[in-house]
Amino acid sequence: MEAFLVSTGIVALAEMGDKTQLLALLLAARFRKPWPIVLGIFTATIVNHALAGAVGAWVTHMLGETALRWILGGSFIAMAIWMLIPDKLDDDDAPKSSHFGVFGTTVIAFFLAEMGDKTQIATVMLAARFVGDYVWVVAGTTLGMMLANAPVVWLGDKLVKRVPIKRVHGISAAIFLVLGAVMIAGW
């Protein structure tokens, strides 16, 4: 249960103001069909995070415990720094009209936008940290993504204007920094 709760919380915080959250807002404004967008986000996230979790589990088995501890600790600290850099959605990332429909466009755009993203990297690190809890990590990171993105699809601009993104990023960075220090210390 710890893997699930930690994964949910970390990814929900990391996703605030992230480019995929901006993409969710853009998709909602463009298509105005929340259910296919939310289902598309869920589908893309579960596939992407399942793959990321598998990479994290594989890395765990390939490296020794000491090396893994230092790599994960350093990765969490790097994630803390990365959290302080605001994301922007490039014009190239904006979904174009396609023959895939709202659901298909959302799945493709979200899956591609999530590649190499903070939350995908966090999923790899969490799966490496919580050895044997792969399913709980993927379920938690997916829930975290949905908690951060589904309200944006339904409430859009109103919600984004009320959430102090800089404060959320600062809190997220502090959490990642503490996790990195705890990991390196071996607690």
Summary of the structure (lengths in Angstrom):
residues: 187
radius of gyration: 16.2
end to end distance: 18.6
largest distance: 51.7
contacts: 651
relative contact order: 0.26
helix: 82%
strand: 0%
